Amino acid sequence: MNEKLLDAIEARYEAASPKPWIVVIPRGESLYDRPYIMADGTDVVEGAYLEEWNVEAAGQVHADLEFCAHARTDVPLLVAEVKRLRDKLALMLDARILES
């Protein structure tokens, strides 16, 4: 992963709704009762409604929505870890050059 891609990922999560996201699966029978992702129980994340709700695929849909919802908190952690490891590697390489 190069720096440009890492910066692009970071820019996308910085632009997203800042609150943790949760999955909401309504229990109603209405056509409008589709699963969606909500930011911290207050704001529906733009475009987070599932367009097709198939009861037979509910388990997979729920797993997919959970994955998307957790991206809001998982991605910043992963980017921070990549940066931390890159910094650590750079320090190790610098120390190795100084020893030579």
CYANA upper distance limits for C-alpha pairs under 8 A (distance plus 0.5 A):
  1 MET  CA      5 LEU  CA      6.93
  1 MET  CA      6 LEU  CA      7.27
  2 ASN  CA      6 LEU  CA      6.86
  3 GLU  CA      7 ASP  CA      6.50
  4 LYS  CA      8 ALA  CA      6.72
  5 LEU  CA      9 ILE  CA      6.75
  6 LEU  CA     10 GLU  CA      6.69
  6 LEU  CA     79 VAL  CA      7.56
  7 ASP  CA     11 ALA  CA      6.58
  8 ALA  CA     12 ARG  CA      6.80
  9 ILE  CA     13 TYR  CA      6.96
  9 ILE  CA     79 VAL  CA      8.41
 10 GLU  CA     14 GLU  CA      6.58
 10 GLU  CA     76 PRO  CA      7.59
 10 GLU  CA     79 VAL  CA      7.46
 11 ALA  CA     15 ALA  CA      6.65
 12 ARG  CA     16 ALA  CA      6.85
 13 TYR  CA     72 ARG  CA      7.18
 13 TYR  CA     75 VAL  CA      7.65
 13 TYR  CA     76 PRO  CA      7.45
 14 GLU  CA     18 PRO  CA      7.92
 16 ALA  CA     72 ARG  CA      8.13
 17 SER  CA     39 ALA  CA      7.32
 17 SER  CA     45 VAL  CA      7.61
 18 PRO  CA     39 ALA  CA      8.37
 18 PRO  CA     72 ARG  CA      8.23
 19 LYS  CA     39 ALA  CA      6.00
 19 LYS  CA     40 ASP  CA      6.07
 19 LYS  CA     72 ARG  CA      8.38
 20 PRO  CA     39 ALA  CA      6.27
 20 PRO  CA     40 ASP  CA      5.80
 20 PRO  CA     69 ALA  CA      8.21
 20 PRO  CA     70 HIS  CA      8.18
 20 PRO  CA     72 ARG  CA      6.71
 20 PRO  CA     73 THR  CA      6.84
 21 TRP  CA     37 ILE  CA      6.91
 21 TRP  CA     38 MET  CA      5.96
 21 TRP  CA     39 ALA  CA      4.78
 21 TRP  CA     40 ASP  CA      5.85
 21 TRP  CA     41 GLY  CA      8.18
 21 TRP  CA     69 ALA  CA      5.45
 21 TRP  CA     70 HIS  CA      7.16
 21 TRP  CA     72 ARG  CA      7.04
 22 ILE  CA     37 ILE  CA      6.11
 22 ILE  CA     38 MET  CA      5.79
 22 ILE  CA     39 ALA  CA      6.80
 22 ILE  CA     40 ASP  CA      6.84
 22 ILE  CA     41 GLY  CA      7.43
 22 ILE  CA     66 GLU  CA      7.99
 22 ILE  CA     69 ALA  CA      6.14
 22 ILE  CA     70 HIS  CA      8.22
 23 VAL  CA     35 PRO  CA      7.74
 23 VAL  CA     36 TYR  CA      6.48
 23 VAL  CA     37 ILE  CA      5.16
 23 VAL  CA     38 MET  CA      6.82
 23 VAL  CA     62 HIS  CA      8.34
 23 VAL  CA     65 LEU  CA      6.80
 23 VAL  CA     66 GLU  CA      6.68
 23 VAL  CA     69 ALA  CA      6.93
 24 VAL  CA     35 PRO  CA      6.07
 24 VAL  CA     36 TYR  CA      5.87
 24 VAL  CA     37 ILE  CA      6.50
 24 VAL  CA     38 MET  CA      7.40
 25 ILE  CA     33 ASP  CA      8.31
 25 ILE  CA     34 ARG  CA      7.22
 25 ILE  CA     35 PRO  CA      4.84
 25 ILE  CA     36 TYR  CA      7.15
 26 PRO  CA     33 ASP  CA      6.00
 26 PRO  CA     34 ARG  CA      6.97
 26 PRO  CA     35 PRO  CA      6.72
 27 ARG  CA     33 ASP  CA      7.74
 28 GLY  CA     33 ASP  CA      6.30
 29 GLU  CA     33 ASP  CA      7.09
 34 ARG  CA     49 TYR  CA      7.04
 34 ARG  CA     50 LEU  CA      6.51
 34 ARG  CA     51 GLU  CA      7.91
 34 ARG  CA     52 GLU  CA      8.32
 34 ARG  CA     53 TRP  CA      6.68
 35 PRO  CA     49 TYR  CA      6.65
 35 PRO  CA     50 LEU  CA      6.31
 35 PRO  CA     53 TRP  CA      8.00
 36 TYR  CA     44 VAL  CA      7.96
 36 TYR  CA     48 ALA  CA      5.79
 36 TYR  CA     49 TYR  CA      4.86
 36 TYR  CA     50 LEU  CA      6.53
 36 TYR  CA     65 LEU  CA      8.05
 37 ILE  CA     44 VAL  CA      6.69
 37 ILE  CA     45 VAL  CA      6.42
 37 ILE  CA     48 ALA  CA      5.78
 37 ILE  CA     49 TYR  CA      7.33
 37 ILE  CA     65 LEU  CA      7.61
 37 ILE  CA     69 ALA  CA      6.85
 38 MET  CA     42 THR  CA      7.15
 38 MET  CA     43 ASP  CA      6.04
 38 MET  CA     44 VAL  CA      4.79
 38 MET  CA     45 VAL  CA      5.89
 38 MET  CA     48 ALA  CA      8.25
 39 ALA  CA     43 ASP  CA      5.61
 39 ALA  CA     44 VAL  CA      6.47
 39 ALA  CA     45 VAL  CA      6.47
 44 VAL  CA     48 ALA  CA      7.55
 53 TRP  CA     57 ALA  CA      8.46
 53 TRP  CA     58 ALA  CA      8.05
 54 ASN  CA     58 ALA  CA      6.78
 57 ALA  CA     61 VAL  CA      6.58
 58 ALA  CA     62 HIS  CA      6.47
 59 GLY  CA     63 ALA  CA      6.78
 60 GLN  CA     64 ASP  CA      6.62
 61 VAL  CA     65 LEU  CA      6.59
 62 HIS  CA     66 GLU  CA      6.58
 63 ALA  CA     67 PHE  CA      6.71
 64 ASP  CA     68 CYS  CA      6.83
 65 LEU  CA     69 ALA  CA      6.50
 66 GLU  CA     70 HIS  CA      6.54
 67 PHE  CA     71 ALA  CA      6.81
 68 CYS  CA     72 ARG  CA      8.06
 70 HIS  CA     74 ASP  CA      6.32
 71 ALA  CA     75 VAL  CA      5.89
 72 ARG  CA     76 PRO  CA      7.77
 73 THR  CA     77 LEU  CA      7.22
 74 ASP  CA     78 LEU  CA      6.72
 75 VAL  CA     79 VAL  CA      6.60
 76 PRO  CA     80 ALA  CA      6.57
 77 LEU  CA     81 GLU  CA      6.69
 78 LEU  CA     82 VAL  CA      6.72
 79 VAL  CA     83 LYS  CA      6.75
 80 ALA  CA     84 ARG  CA      6.58
 81 GLU  CA     85 LEU  CA      6.58
 82 VAL  CA     86 ARG  CA      6.60
 83 LYS  CA     87 ASP  CA      6.63
 84 ARG  CA     88 LYS  CA      6.67
 85 LEU  CA     89 LEU  CA      6.54
 86 ARG  CA     90 ALA  CA      6.60
 87 ASP  CA     91 LEU  CA      6.77
 88 LYS  CA     92 MET  CA      6.71
 89 LEU  CA     93 LEU  CA      6.58
 90 ALA  CA     94 ASP  CA      6.56
 91 LEU  CA     95 ALA  CA      6.60
 92 MET  CA     96 ARG  CA      6.65
 93 LEU  CA     97 ILE  CA      6.71
 94 ASP  CA     98 LEU  CA      6.77
 95 ALA  CA     99 GLU  CA      6.77
 96 ARG  CA    100 SER  CA      6.98
